[in-house]
């Protein structure tokens, strides 16, 4: 019962965070000098008079009072309507619908790959038979986190596409096209996760219960997979939640290198054109990504760590 | 004298850590149905021997000499795979600290089941039945419910029962119990030891009990080995060892163990009519709806020691915090030297905290690891006294002399000195402020008996010379008996007993105190034949 309560509280908190993100971005975008209407229609070649521009402005933003606009926008958003892009003159929803799947695919595949790397590194560093091999695996996270994303991206294209010709970069389907960029993003995300997991494993290994399990006659592998690893993943999950949000909100570099038309590209264009409605929508999607990932982690952690499950259990404790 | 074959046979064992010998020339044999106690203080090598038997020494350890065989099979020559079939199957291991020896993520039933899964071909349902039976066997009344409970839902004593169930699940020939009860309250301690005795009798296992507690060993073991600096100082049957100890080290251990003698008779130091140094009246503290301390009252006369005894969860810590004025009570009062501490001005508070010093339990963690001993003791001197460097230097030397510490320790760091020395530094630091009252929280609990005895001597000496008042909080009755003039026994936040200490120890009034006193180990008369206890 109390775990439902916990979930409820987490959910309400997530909604509040989203509302806060919306409010802050809305007023920040309002405060920006100039607006998209100016950027697009001030061009002398179009020959529009100030009155006509003002009429355009009314057309795009509805009403003039910021508070009324705020209420209007939030209501529209709740209905899934993000307004119109001033730059392109199409509904923002259409733009998002085209860009989001690309970014989401990249994020999900990159994220899963990063988890795979993390587990492989942790397993190798703990279970490989020779000490030098284990040490080599332990060194991987430090090495990977030193490589910037734009460099590893270009490197991966060079090697896998141009030299080895394993995968083309252009003219591929939506899923094949995602493999290389996902590989590139997964490395810098896996590095800190793996580092954290290795540290945590080292700490868990020192706990008395691990020795107690060895005295039962469990093998090295069995102790690692059944006891050490599950007891070490919690902090790593928290970090993974943050990285997933990052993947959705910060895809600009990867999308630029690999020429993908995702949210990153959309954000870049919207910023240069001061396209407020698009920016607002992009920020909300990014925020939703962060919040959803963290909500998922918060709900997942009690499943892995029973002592965090409920405080009610403490009261059942009775003398022996 | 024993015609049976030994279960465990260790011969001329030598182990070193990074080239430094930890144990040398250890030979011992254990027999079915008998308990052998391995006694030693910290650093004596007793845990090293236990880990060597089960072949789980840390990588820095090296076997330099000797062999270990179990029922004729050499453990020192066994392969890792071979060892995994012996651990848990033929050797059961009961670890030291029940609170951290179970996987916090798994229900306890599953953790008992694991040992069956590893060593038998039982089906899932059979394993479950076996585990439920084991849970019942170690004294759980609702095995079904316990099966699916997590470690954090069980008390320390219950966790130790679970660990015992794991160790005895497959009726191993040898049971190694590594300080099985040192982390438990005294009433729970005797229940667990009774359980171990019962299981040993039923299964005929041979038990190797590793302990620092002579009193526990005397009650429970047939044979004893006393270890000192990694060598055997004495080996004998328990009865002979206690009746006529041959080695000087054993005699010293016996003399220093508080359980074997009561306080040297001192005249009662009650001076009636004097204003009490501390007066606690009807004190009640609650956290939310939970009452931690309820209606506690006691007086402490100047120059005397008031002992506060309580098991874990009794409200000792809350009481201490309240006594220092760190938390406010719901009702009741605390007067120190006649002043109400909850209505004092901040200047008065500063003065009181200087007169009343709190000294903590853990020797190492209560001293700042980044400061030298000199800086640690100098800090209160700087804070409280305006005098210059030369004065501080003299005072520093005086303080060190008071607590019998050599001057050359001044430039060391806390991690470089022993636990007993740390406690002396903590005392010197507390005395630097020239207090009249010391509040000592489990002050000697983490120390070995010989060190403990020296620190207790030092405390009495300081009390006499400086006319100090002590509040001495401990879970250890034998220690408190040595030092306390008056006594409060608390349980679940309520005062079970209050009065003259010797009086309470001789004629306890409350049933709880009686149980508490009966469960102090070391009182059973028949050392050679541990008594049979069927209840638990």
Contacts between the chains, C-beta under 8 A, distances in Angstrom:
chain1	res1	chain2	res2	distance
A	207	B	100	6.2
A	208	B	95	6.1
A	208	B	96	7.2
A	208	B	97	5.7
A	208	B	100	4.5
A	208	B	101	5.0
A	209	B	100	6.0
A	209	B	101	5.1
A	209	B	102	5.6
A	209	B	103	5.3
A	209	B	104	7.5
A	211	B	56	6.3
A	211	B	95	7.0
A	211	B	101	8.0
A	212	B	93	7.2
A	212	B	95	4.7
A	212	B	101	4.3
A	212	B	102	7.2
A	212	B	163	7.0
A	212	B	166	8.0
A	213	B	103	6.9
A	213	B	114	7.5
A	214	B	56	5.5
A	214	B	87	7.0
A	215	B	54	5.6
A	215	B	56	6.7
A	215	B	87	5.5
A	215	B	88	6.6
A	215	B	91	7.5
A	215	B	92	8.0
A	215	B	93	3.6
A	215	B	95	7.3
A	216	B	87	6.5
A	216	B	88	3.9
A	216	B	114	6.2
A	216	B	115	4.6
A	216	B	118	6.3
A	216	B	166	6.4
A	217	B	83	7.7
A	217	B	84	4.6
A	217	B	85	6.5
A	217	B	86	7.0
A	217	B	87	3.8
A	217	B	88	3.5
A	217	B	89	6.1
A	217	B	115	7.2
A	217	B	118	5.2
A	217	B	119	6.3
A	218	B	84	7.1
A	218	B	88	7.8
A	218	B	114	7.0
A	218	B	118	5.9
A	219	B	81	7.9
A	219	B	84	5.6
A	220	B	80	7.8
A	222	B	118	7.7
A	226	B	114	7.9
A	227	B	103	5.2
A	227	B	105	7.8
A	227	B	106	8.0
A	230	B	105	5.5
A	231	B	103	6.8
A	231	B	104	7.0
A	231	B	105	5.7
A	304	B	105	6.9
A	305	B	104	7.4
A	305	B	105	6.4
A	306	B	104	7.2
A	306	B	105	6.1
A	306	B	107	8.0
A	306	B	150	4.5
A	306	B	152	7.3
A	307	B	104	5.5
A	307	B	150	6.6
A	307	B	151	7.9
A	307	B	152	4.2
A	313	B	150	7.4
A	313	B	152	7.3
A	313	B	153	5.1
A	314	B	152	7.7
A	314	B	153	7.4
A	316	B	153	6.2
A	317	B	153	5.8
A	317	B	154	7.0
A	317	B	155	6.2
A	318	B	155	7.6
A	319	B	155	6.3
A	319	B	157	7.8
A	320	B	139	7.7
A	320	B	154	7.7
A	320	B	155	5.1
A	320	B	156	8.0
A	320	B	157	3.7
A	320	B	158	4.2
A	320	B	161	6.7
A	320	B	188	6.4
A	320	B	191	7.3
